[in-house]
Amino acid sequence: MLDQLRDYLPDAVVEVLTPDFNAIRRALNIVWPHARTSSITNLETVERLTPKVRSKATYRRSLDVLRYANRLTTKSGMMLGLGETRGRFSKL
């Protein structure tokens, strides 16, 4: 379907929001080639709060996936107001 969209709108930027696929590169490599900009995985919060906010993800694994995606233009989302403090948050 993405290839058909690209045929119809060749200049369209396609964003793909994906999970981190448990950092399984084979799975990541199936999805990523179809996007020019890929919103890989959201960090959502600071490392200390990740287990509470994202029970199935780890902060470090998400960072590793974003590093692996360095050949793409990537973006990741982060929410505020989940319990972070100024002192800890300012160290990011």
Number of C-alpha atoms within 10 A of each C-alpha: 7 10 11 9 12 15 11 10 10 10 10 12 12 15 17 17 17 14 15 22 16 14 16 10 13 9 12 19 11 9 14 19 11 16 19 16 17 22 21 26 21 21 23 17 22 20 17 13 15 18 14 11 15 14 9 10 18 16 18 12 15 21 17 13 20 22 12 13 17 9 8 17 13 17 15 15 11 9 10 11 7 13 11 15 11 8 8 11 14 8 6 7
